[in-house]
């Protein structure tokens, strides 16, 4: 676990640093812009647009109408704009923006310019654009002098919002003298050609000049405190688009001029000017030939004047898009990187990893969407990249480290353990301590009775076939009970429980496996006799206690095995089965662990060769719910007989043993009683029987 946490932290920190480097190399910019456009598509609502802003558009239909019916080609006489101004004056519009610079005199003569200038002066709420540039070029001194009256007397925005310009294109002097205000309309798109942000303040020599939307809003707010406009890293305001082209009410300029003409004739106008009372009117072009169409995040083609309308709306209603501080962005980036790196390193199960991957991928998207709904542009692409890079990096490292470990565990244990046990080890390798450890285990030894004579009567091919069939069946039972196969020694099977995985009920598992092996062999015995001419019988010895288990051998060749007195005694018990003519013998330690579940009878109190301390040994007969009442009665009689035997009540013991009929173990004791009557044991005799051979 500790190694996984460290690895996850390393992945998270490394990914964070890599993402920061790529971020400052601007490799995420274009994708981030597109992701912002998608957020606008998903969450913007045209209903949020102000009803107090309307557009008068010179569309293609208006151009066609005046060219065909009146022979007026583009550019139109300035007089036509004076009609629009007079129309708006009658309707008491709050402000009128005419989005044409008029930098040259009218081709229709000076009178044409004077008519428009006079209308502008009378209205006192007309705004015209100026075009400021970073390029050096000469400006007319007189016109530049007139520009000074539009300079802001105080800085209404922070100095970070000021863009230093080198030249300006202005309307002709007649118009500069007559309009209420001017503002810059020159602003650049992002590098992908989409207009997402706009500068608001510009400096030229000692003048501080507003953008055209800022000039109008400053006029409308009059003495009100100007809002604190949030700016992005470039010092520009992010445009909060409420919808695609057509979001704001728009009218064909031909319909407006026609309405004014009808009013002059005393007729009912097509569009009453009262509809625009108190509204901000913006006049601009939407016809392709006017060349004022720009792409926005929500429209491939949008009139430039409509973008000005959107900015005015944002400023008036303080409907801004803010950019979180760099600290907050880095914090999010670090959290996403570390969270993904740690999670991918810690989780092991496939379904949890898949769910976690979906969660991590969705997290930056959800955060970005929630931020958008709160009026923030929280960057999405860099955190999402960090998440994906963390997933890939952690997965590769997991495959490198864990995969190597998985392959090692499978290679070492595939011959010893049930595949399910191997998978548990792989899921939690900390349960495994390779190289040797001391554990309490239950050791299992089995051997085929009379195997030497069987092998001598069969051909090598038949012997191999018989052994494979027998060992496969027995091994399946051992592995299915959670046992670890230690090794085969000819016909002998050596196994143990409670290693490498913890199994608190290891003794019970071993006894149940032994009973199942005997039952299964009983089922297979007729088939073996028919096929090979022999009936197989096995003896099993089980003992529980401490042992050293682990990989033992050379550096190049080793086996996972168990060593110690516990294993030696189990081996001896398997051999003792032959002496007592019982199929399964278990040691006293095993008996104490299973006596409440497994029906057993004490066989003897023996001292094996090479050991000084005697041990009680028991025959495992069956589980309590499987043993018949008649068998239980016989077990009780045997117990009484054994107690009489140890109490030197030879006659009583023999009588009780004889009641058991053809019980081979009882017959052994009857023979032993005859010897004891002929040669009584010494007074200090405790009933221990000393074995003379292993």
DAGINOR-V464375 format. One line per field, one symbol per residue. phi: phi as a letter, one per 40 degrees, with the letter a starting at -180 (. if undefined). A space follows every 50 residues. Layout:
phi: ???
This chain:
phi: .ccccccccccccccdcccccccccgcbdcccccccdcccccbcbdcccc ccbbbbbccccccccccccbgcccccccdccccccccccccfccabbbcb cfcbcccchcdccccccccccccgacbbcbbcacccacbccccccccccc cccaccbcdcccbcbbaabbcccdcccbccabacbcacccccgccbaacb bbbafbcbbccccccccccccfccccccccbcccgbccccccicdgccdb bccccccccccccccgbcccbccccbcgbcbbbabbcdccgbbbcbdbac baddcccccccdddcccfcbbbbdccccccccccccccdccccccccbcd cccccccccccccccccccccdccgbcccbcccccccccccccccccccc ccccccccccccbccbbcdccccccccbcccbbchhacacbbcbbbaccg cccccccbcdcccccccccccccccdcccccgcbccabbgccbbaabgac ccbdccccccccccccccccccccddcccccbgbbcbbbbbbabicabbi cbicccaabcabbhcdccccccccccdcccfbcbbbccccdccbccbbcb bccabbbccgbcccbcbbccbicdcbccccccccccccccccccdccgcc ccccccccccgcccccccccccccccccbdcccccbgcbccbac
